[in-house]
Amino acid sequence: MSEPNQPSNDGLPLEALSLRITNYLACTKCAAEIATLDPPQSLQDYSQIDAGFTDWGVQIWCRRHQLNIVHIDFQQQRLPADFRRLELS
């Protein structure tokens, strides 16, 4: 077993599998619309976002507005990914 906060043989350190997002991605149209909602909603609750792999990399898509938020091009590189699930009880 690896030391805490150090990569294991399985991939990232376990700490990285919990919520570590520092900058959220959002549809600019959704972000503008939530200012006018009554009753108010959070952007997280209002957004309808899909995320997934494409032939080029990873795409974040707004279902509400049917538009691309961002498409990250891996430029033909195969990057390591950790798909282990960490469940907090």
Contacts in CASP RR format, 6 or more apart in sequence:
PFRMAT RR
TARGET T0000
AUTHOR 0000-0000-0000
METHOD contacts of the structure
MODEL  1
MSEPNQPSNDGLPLEALSLRITNYLACTKCAAEIATLDPPQSLQDYSQID
AGFTDWGVQIWCRRHQLNIVHIDFQQQRLPADFRRLELS
1 8 0 8 1.000
2 8 0 8 1.000
2 9 0 8 1.000
2 13 0 8 1.000
4 13 0 8 1.000
4 14 0 8 1.000
4 15 0 8 1.000
5 13 0 8 1.000
5 15 0 8 1.000
6 13 0 8 1.000
7 13 0 8 1.000
8 14 0 8 1.000
10 82 0 8 1.000
10 84 0 8 1.000
11 80 0 8 1.000
11 82 0 8 1.000
11 84 0 8 1.000
12 82 0 8 1.000
14 86 0 8 1.000
16 82 0 8 1.000
17 82 0 8 1.000
17 84 0 8 1.000
17 85 0 8 1.000
17 86 0 8 1.000
18 86 0 8 1.000
18 88 0 8 1.000
24 43 0 8 1.000
24 44 0 8 1.000
25 49 0 8 1.000
25 60 0 8 1.000
25 69 0 8 1.000
25 70 0 8 1.000
26 43 0 8 1.000
26 47 0 8 1.000
26 49 0 8 1.000
26 69 0 8 1.000
27 47 0 8 1.000
27 49 0 8 1.000
27 62 0 8 1.000
27 64 0 8 1.000
27 65 0 8 1.000
27 67 0 8 1.000
27 69 0 8 1.000
29 62 0 8 1.000
29 64 0 8 1.000
29 65 0 8 1.000
29 67 0 8 1.000
30 43 0 8 1.000
30 46 0 8 1.000
30 47 0 8 1.000
30 48 0 8 1.000
30 62 0 8 1.000
30 64 0 8 1.000
30 65 0 8 1.000
31 43 0 8 1.000
33 46 0 8 1.000
34 40 0 8 1.000
34 41 0 8 1.000
34 42 0 8 1.000
34 43 0 8 1.000
34 46 0 8 1.000
37 46 0 8 1.000
46 64 0 8 1.000
47 62 0 8 1.000
47 64 0 8 1.000
48 62 0 8 1.000
48 63 0 8 1.000
48 64 0 8 1.000
49 60 0 8 1.000
49 61 0 8 1.000
49 62 0 8 1.000
49 63 0 8 1.000
49 69 0 8 1.000
50 60 0 8 1.000
50 61 0 8 1.000
50 63 0 8 1.000
51 58 0 8 1.000
51 59 0 8 1.000
51 60 0 8 1.000
51 61 0 8 1.000
52 58 0 8 1.000
52 59 0 8 1.000
52 60 0 8 1.000
53 59 0 8 1.000
54 71 0 8 1.000
56 71 0 8 1.000
56 73 0 8 1.000
56 74 0 8 1.000
57 71 0 8 1.000
57 72 0 8 1.000
57 73 0 8 1.000
57 74 0 8 1.000
58 71 0 8 1.000
58 72 0 8 1.000
58 74 0 8 1.000
59 68 0 8 1.000
59 70 0 8 1.000
59 71 0 8 1.000
59 72 0 8 1.000
60 68 0 8 1.000
60 69 0 8 1.000
60 70 0 8 1.000
60 71 0 8 1.000
61 67 0 8 1.000
61 68 0 8 1.000
61 69 0 8 1.000
62 68 0 8 1.000
62 69 0 8 1.000
END
